[in-house]
Amino acid sequence: MNRILLALLLAATKTRLGQTGHAIEYNIDVLVQSSRLVNECTGGVQCGSYQDLTVVIDGKQYELKGTNYSSDLLRTGIYKAGILKDEHNHPYEYQLIYEFIFSDGKTLSYQVVREGA
């Protein structure tokens, strides 16, 4: 009985564990200003499209690339996101991946590929 209650409680909190094992908090507002699909072929054999977003986070503009192939286009608007990955291996570079959460509980991940306007 306690396990069932715990499972229901965890499902209702809209948090999940990221790659580091810490819970992701979806407390970042992301303004998606533009969205487009970009075709990409790897090795000349497999081709697919990924989402390319122009966004504003905390007043700063970024370009985000979807981490999975998709044929759907994300609508412009404001979305909730959390940080899935934040690595700073050197003082002069970083890797940052945001995870968006949608009203139906679905999540999608986007990597920062450009900083600034």
Protein Blocks (a to p, Z undefined) as FASTA:
>chain_A
ZZmmmmmmmmmnopacdfkopacddfbccddfbdcdddddehhlagcddddddddeehia
cddddfbdcfbdcdedddddddfbdcdfbfkbccdddddddfkopacddddfbgcZZ
